[in-house]
């Protein structure tokens, strides 16, 4: 499942540089996560780095993008240009 950032975001700027897939960007009111780039850090780390650094715990799984670990790993390989 891709992650999402909720309205509780305080725009502290720590999640964006922590994302190895460059899936996080500034939105209209708070940061947002591109579900096409978010792998929950599968392929890079054991746990999502944005969640580790977020001081307000505003990054849940996005129910609109259900993906299992196999799908996330396939997305990681696609993003890295691997087959």
ABEGO torsion letter per residue (X at the ends): XBBBBBAABAGAGAAAAABAAGABBBBAABBBBBAAABAGGBGABABBAAAAABAAGABBBBAABBBBAAAAAAAAAAAAGBX
